[in-house]
């Protein structure tokens, strides 16, 4: 069994990412002897910092945020978006990494008729930054029909934030599963957790969500022209127990199991393409040799500084010319 040295960097706000218990560590351990090291040959990194710029080995990007990988900086990447980029990218939505919730949703089984007598609808939302406003408008319009219990910090009406999201959701017929914004491919854990709790998800976010989840098993806001039409559909199901139970008992996935494209085998095959090579063979990102190789348009200030520092150190262009090129000054 081949030994591989991996590490994690810039993976969480708190910078205390549990490398040994990480999704990729567990998966790779099926085939390799995995060493989690502070001096790895292969680095998994995300969006919560820039320390990965200082790492010279193989960089593998993954994200739970709405971020597109920059292949000038990573050798390989996992992400939300529907991208086809040789053997360097695999779509891996965040919900696939919630292993316990995924197993719970798959094991749910048929729900009893009493499920139709539960409380109406719930929502658990705390972070209201960088949203597009749809969730707030929807909450107000649905609440005009019946009270929506909010168990998060946002519009909390149950006496304070709930300690366990799934346990809270289990008492409700419906749950709002809204992404912060609507972006094609951007599908996080929210819809999966609604399924895991045994509720019918009311989903908004990824217009392509039906490529993964059974469209008969949830209310997809993207199927309707207005919020009022969605509310009308919810009211219809709420007042018809038979129709409600029919949707509730639809399988989460059309085929009744996790799609093959997200199986352990498929993800491990992608990773094996990296780890079965030597470090030199696996390197795929560009080596910056000239300012024209760099896309400055979306770079953060820290990144611009690092590129300028690189060019100055290697005496490839004068500092003045580079600053002129970077900022487009005449």
Protein Blocks (a to p, Z undefined) as FASTA:
>chain_A
ZZdddddehkbfnlpacfklgmklmmmmmmmccdddfbdfbdcddfkbjklmmpcbdcdd
ddfbdcdddfklbmbdcdfbdcdehjlbccddfklmmmmlmmmmmmnopadfklmmmcfb
dcddfblghiehlmmmmmmmmmmmpccddfbfnopaehpacfblklmmmmpfbdcdddfb
dcehiacfklmmmmmnopacddehjfklmmmmcfklpccfklpcbfklmmmmmmmmmmmm
klmmmmmmpcfblnlpacfklgmklmmmmmmmmmmpcfklmpmbdcdfbfklpcfklpcf
klmmmmmmmmmmnopacfklmmmmmnopZZ
